């Protein structure tokens, strides 16, 4: 499992992020405080507090291609 922090400040960024993560077969969660949602769910992401960085939990060790694609959101 790999963990990174991201910042999704605009609705357009959330849509682009969801489109990217939906291309990958492994499970990906977003954690904000005690709330955890599926990173592939646009509605789930909007239920989080997007004013702060969010933790991405990727349940795969071979995810460098995904990390490269979401590099612009990593803080």
Contact map, one row per residue, 1 for C-alpha under 8 A:
111000000000000000000000000000000000000000000000000000001111100000000000000
111100000000000000000000000000000000000000000000000000001111100000000000000
111110000000000000000000000000000000000000000000000000111100000000000000000
011111000000000000000000000000000000000000000000000000111000000000000000010
001111100000000000000000000000000000000000000000000011110000000000000000011
000111110000000000000000000000000000000000000000000011110000000000000000111
000011111000000000000000000000000000000000000000011111000000000000000000111
000001111110110000000000000000000000000000000000010010000000000000000000100
000000111110110000000000000000000000000000000000011000000000000000000000000
000000011111110000000000000000000000000000000000000000000000000000000000000
000000011111111000000000000000000000000000000000000000000000000000000000000
000000000111111100000000000000000000000000000000000000000000000000000000000
000000011111111110000000000000000000000000000000000000000000000000000000000
000000011111111111000000000000000000000001001000000000000000000000000000000
000000000011111111100000000000000000000001000000000000000000000000000000000
000000000001111111110000000000000000000000000000000000000000000000000000000
000000000000111111111000000000000000000000000000000000000000000000000100000
000000000000011111111100000000000000001111000000000000000000000000000000000
000000000000001111111110000000000000000100000000000000000000000000000000000
000000000000000111111111000000000000000000000000000000000000000001001100000
000000000000000011111111000100000000001100000000000000000000000001000000000
000000000000000001111111100000000000000100000000000000000000000000000000000
000000000000000000111111100000000000000000000000000000000000000000000000000
000000000000000000011111110000000000000000000000000000000000000001000000000
000000000000000000000111111000000000000000000000000000000000000000000000000
000000000000000000000001111100000000000000000000000000000111000000000000000
000000000000000000000000111110000000010000000000000000000111000000000000000
000000000000000000001000011111000000011100000000000000011110000000000000000
000000000000000000000000001111100001111000000000000000011100000000000000000
000000000000000000000000000111110001111000001000000001111000000000000000000
000000000000000000000000000011111111100000000000000001111000000000000000000
000000000000000000000000000001111111000000000001100011100000000000000000000
000000000000000000000000000000111110000000000000000000000000000000000000000
000000000000000000000000000000111111000000000000000000000000000000000000000
000000000000000000000000000000111111100000000001000000000000000000000000000
000000000000000000000000000011110111110000000000000000000000000000000000000
000000000000000000000000000011100011111010011000000000000000000000000000000
000000000000000000000000001111000001111110011000000000000000000000000000000
000000000000000001001000000111000000111111011000000000010000000000000000000
000000000000000001101100000100000000011111000000000000000000000000000000000
000000000000000001000000000000000000111111111000000000000000000000000000000
000000000000011001000000000000000000001111111100000000000000000000000000000
000000000000000000000000000000000000000011111110000000000000000000000000000
000000000000000000000000000000000000111011111111000000000000000000000000000
000000000000010000000000000001000000111011111111000000000000000000000000000
000000000000000000000000000000000000000001111111110000000000000000000000000
000000000000000000000000000000000000000000111111100000000000000000000000000
000000000000000000000000000000010010000000011111110000000000000000000000000
000000000000000000000000000000010000000000000111111100000000000000000000000
000000111000000000000000000000000000000000000101111111000000000000000000000
000000101000000000000000000000000000000000000000111110000000000000000000000
000000100000000000000000000000000000000000000000111111000000000000000000000
000011110000000000000000000000010000000000000000011111100000000000000000001
000011100000000000000000000001110000000000000000010111110000000000000000000
001111000000000000000000000001110000000000000000000011111000000000000000000
001111000000000000000000000111100000001000000000000001111100000000000000000
111100000000000000000000000111100000000000000000000000111110000000000000000
111000000000000000000000011110000000000000000000000000011111101000000000000
110000000000000000000000011100000000000000000000000000001111100000000000000
110000000000000000000000011000000000000000000000000000000111111000000000000
110000000000000000000000000000000000000000000000000000000111111000000000000
000000000000000000000000000000000000000000000000000000000001111100000000000
000000000000000000000000000000000000000000000000000000000101111111100000000
000000000000000000000000000000000000000000000000000000000000011111110000000
000000000000000000000000000000000000000000000000000000000000001111111000000
000000000000000000011001000000000000000000000000000000000000001111111100000
000000000000000000000000000000000000000000000000000000000000001111111110000
000000000000000000000000000000000000000000000000000000000000000111111110000
000000000000000000010000000000000000000000000000000000000000000011111111000
000000000000000010010000000000000000000000000000000000000000000001111111110
000000000000000000000000000000000000000000000000000000000000000000111111110
000000000000000000000000000000000000000000000000000000000000000000001111110
000001110000000000000000000000000000000000000000000000000000000000000111111
000111100000000000000000000000000000000000000000000000000000000000000111111
000011100000000000000000000000000000000000000000000010000000000000000000111
